Amino acid sequence: MIVLRVWLRLVVAPSRVALAVAALASRSSFLSGRRPDRTKVWNFLRSFRDNPDGVHVHTLPQYLKGHGYTTLGAGKIYHPGHPKDNDEPLSWSQDRPYCKQDTQHCAKGTMFCPVNVTEPGGPGDREFNDYNMTRCAISNLEYASKKGGPFAIFLGLHFPHLSHRVPIWAVRKYLPEAPLQPNASGVIRPATNRFAPKGMPDIAFTQEIDGMVNVSIPVDGTLHTYEVPSPINDTFPEWFDSTFRLGYRSAITLTDYHVGLMLAALEKSGHANNTVVISESMLLEGRPAAPCLP
């Protein structure tokens, strides 16, 4: 999310388009305005700053900073470590330190692990790094507002990226009275397209989920583990698929809560009427091997 106090033409993409289907490559293209064949980033091995002309790339926050904006960042804007130090000092004003993400995950290989936080707005919010990053971005907004002049406040939320470590209150929006290890069978429908397209070449199939070839979900005290589907036409059991998707929806709900906090802070600042808010999603966590789309 970018809170941008600016008077510019607003460009709306006519459809959902990604220049690359890898997180680092997609972020590099979006923030630099260059295609992967220019950034030379197609995977997770290098940064666009590593190229011979990388120092001459002007990213979006860097461009704004160079034109008199206070640019302050929090969370996952660039991919961790690429560029190093979240591209400081090139991209960010040095008024305040960059708020670095420190995401808490489920146990390795576990995709969905609700936490016993039963309502939003209390001390349990601090259990979740996206909340802490939102609070930091709100603090940056308050600082920039008092400072005066144009500003660009960047907030990078981790969710709905795996794994889905979410408060139980978000889960209960979809499954009332859900226990901490719910089974969403019969409540959340499985994905409509649960199998890979017939005739799809093997190379087009993602045989991993966030780098893992085995994934697990705990239900009623038992950890259920499945191998990530292999080419071409096998998939997870329907109940596992449904519960996987419950985690995804719960993560979206938590993200919506944090976005609401940020927008409320913008209203409170008095700048809502002359500020552009840009919401951009890098990708959706959904593949033939990970059937968890809404």
C-alpha angles and dihedrals in degrees: 000000000000122000102199123183097203145117105233139132108272113229117204118195110232093219142007106281132169122187090207136011096222118089099231093044092048094049091046092054095044095048097041099038090230131119120243091258087063099039091044087217116130102141140010100287105090147015128236086242088065092069119098090251094036094111089061094057111108111208124204096260091041092053091050092046089052090054097055102275125136102233117195127173139201132180130348106355098131119028108270109276096002105120097016119249091015087288094296130196096011098060103030139060111243095224091103135013119264112257104236120209119242102183119197112218136193116258111295111286094013112118103189128031117157118208123220097251104130103188139020124244099048137094090282089074088077089066088079123068094211088062091051090049090049091052089050092050090049089052089050090050092051091049095048091046092055092043092057131215129076118325141183117204114193122200120184113194118197097212140120082035116108138298103055106217098164139158115265090236089067091050091051091059084076103023111033115211090014115171120230090265103041131182110213096194110138092013105063112039118230118252115286093229103041097158134061116259113271112259094019110150116247093241090063092059120093105219096188140054113222090333096312127114094191123049132187141197123190116225124178093342096312123106110221113201128188134179113246107260116268127217125321131358115001128096144172122292112271095248090052090048091051093048091046088054091048087060091050093050091047090053090051089051091052090049090051089054092053093046088052091054090052094049092047089054090051091053090049091051091061093234100100094105095055100035130092116216114203119193116192129177116203096206144326121256095238132113135144086267093046108044100185106118117130 
